[in-house]
Amino acid sequence: MEARAIAKNVKIAPRKARLVIDLVRGKSVVEADIILANINKEAARLIRKVLTSATANATNNLGLKKEDLKVSQAFIDEGLVMKRMKFGSRGHVDPIKKRTSHITIVVSDNK
């Protein structure tokens, strides 16, 4: 059985968040939580929230045990891009793209 959690429009660039989520894909939930707790990056804190939510969905809604769960899918999709402008030299304008992400984590018990 599977349980999932999705966080949409999180204010972190997908390129930065993918570096962290690659470390936990395929691991057990307990091991992934320990890994994310010891990484000093903002993406690790955001991904850990989504992992905790997916685990809670599995335990409360499906009645599964936390120790039996494994991260079966974990991926980051691009979200909205907020476009801003910054004044550059000699009167021209430089674009600034503030990127957001959609974080999706699916946990399962492999049964």
DRENBA-499804 format. One record per residue (C-alpha): residue in one letter; x, z, y; residue number from 1. Coordinates in Angstrom, 2 decimals, always signed. Example, Ala and Ser with C-alpha at 12.3 -4.5 7.8 and 13.67 -1.06 7.14 Angstrom:
// residues 2
A  +12.30  +7.80  -4.50  1
S  +13.67  +7.14  -1.06  2
This chain:
// residues 111
M  +0.00  +0.00  +0.00  1
E  +1.18  -0.77  +3.49  2
A  +0.79  +0.88  +6.87  3
R  +1.91  -0.60  +10.15  4
A  +2.46  +0.39  +13.75  5
I  +2.93  -1.88  +16.76  6
A  +4.14  -1.03  +20.26  7
K  +3.41  -3.80  +22.73  8
N  +5.01  -4.57  +26.10  9
V  +7.83  -2.05  +25.74  10
K  +10.23  -2.36  +28.67  11
I  +13.40  -3.26  +26.82  12
A  +14.92  -6.68  +26.24  13
P  +14.38  -7.99  +22.69  14
R  +18.06  -8.88  +22.39  15
K  +19.06  -5.23  +22.86  16
A  +16.36  -3.85  +20.56  17
R  +17.16  -6.24  +17.69  18
L  +20.65  -4.76  +17.40  19
V  +19.13  -1.38  +16.55  20
I  +16.24  -2.49  +14.34  21
D  +18.60  -4.41  +12.05  22
L  +20.13  -1.06  +11.04  23
V  +16.90  +0.37  +9.60  24
R  +15.30  -2.65  +7.92  25
G  +14.98  -2.05  +4.17  26
K  +15.96  +1.63  +4.27  27
S  +13.80  +4.59  +3.25  28
V  +11.79  +6.21  +6.04  29
V  +13.75  +9.48  +5.87  30
E  +17.09  +7.65  +6.04  31
A  +15.90  +5.37  +8.86  32
D  +14.72  +8.38  +10.89  33
I  +18.15  +10.03  +10.54  34
I  +19.91  +6.82  +11.60  35
L  +17.70  +6.37  +14.67  36
A  +18.07  +10.02  +15.67  37
N  +21.86  +9.66  +15.84  38
I  +22.09  +6.41  +17.81  39
N  +22.58  +6.84  +21.53  40
K  +20.50  +3.89  +22.76  41
E  +17.12  +3.65  +24.47  42
A  +15.98  +1.14  +21.85  43
A  +16.59  +3.71  +19.10  44
R  +14.26  +6.19  +20.81  45
L  +11.51  +3.59  +21.18  46
I  +11.86  +2.32  +17.61  47
R  +11.84  +5.89  +16.29  48
K  +8.47  +6.47  +17.99  49
V  +7.01  +3.42  +16.26  50
L  +8.51  +4.45  +12.91  51
T  +6.97  +7.92  +13.27  52
S  +3.60  +6.35  +14.06  53
A  +3.75  +4.02  +11.04  54
T  +4.68  +6.97  +8.81  55
A  +1.79  +9.03  +10.19  56
N  -0.59  +6.12  +9.56  57
A  +0.56  +5.95  +5.93  58
T  +0.30  +9.69  +5.29  59
N  -2.96  +10.38  +7.13  60
N  -4.95  +7.20  +6.48  61
L  -3.69  +6.17  +3.04  62
G  -2.61  +9.53  +1.59  63
L  +0.97  +8.47  +0.79  64
K  +4.00  +10.78  +0.72  65
K  +6.68  +10.39  +3.38  66
E  +9.49  +10.65  +0.82  67
D  +8.18  +7.62  -1.12  68
L  +7.92  +5.29  +1.89  69
K  +10.31  +2.47  +2.70  70
V  +10.63  +0.24  +5.78  71
S  +9.48  -3.06  +4.27  72
Q  +9.28  -5.07  +7.52  73
A  +10.70  -4.39  +10.94  74
F  +10.91  -6.96  +13.70  75
I  +10.95  -7.41  +17.46  76
D  +8.98  -10.16  +19.19  77
E  +9.29  -11.21  +22.80  78
G  +6.64  -9.85  +25.12  79
L  +5.78  -10.65  +28.69  80
V  +8.51  -11.62  +31.13  81
M  +8.11  -10.20  +34.62  82
K  +9.65  -12.60  +37.10  83
R  +11.18  -11.12  +40.23  84
M  +13.33  -12.57  +42.99  85
K  +16.51  -11.25  +44.57  86
F  +17.94  -12.64  +47.76  87
G  +21.31  -14.23  +47.19  88
S  +24.05  -15.35  +49.50  89
R  +23.60  -18.13  +52.05  90
G  +19.83  -17.86  +52.06  91
H  +18.99  -18.82  +48.50  92
V  +17.05  -16.78  +45.96  93
D  +18.25  -15.63  +42.53  94
P  +15.61  -15.15  +39.81  95
I  +15.49  -11.91  +37.82  96
K  +13.67  -11.84  +34.48  97
K  +12.58  -8.39  +33.32  98
R  +11.90  -8.88  +29.62  99
T  +9.60  -6.82  +27.40  100
S  +9.27  -6.50  +23.62  101
H  +6.67  -6.03  +20.90  102
I  +8.02  -3.66  +18.22  103
T  +6.40  -3.92  +14.76  104
I  +7.23  -1.71  +11.76  105
V  +5.55  -1.91  +8.35  106
V  +6.14  +0.84  +5.79  107
S  +5.12  +0.65  +2.13  108
D  +5.47  +2.57  -1.12  109
N  +6.37  -0.55  -3.18  110
K  +3.41  -0.25  -5.55  111
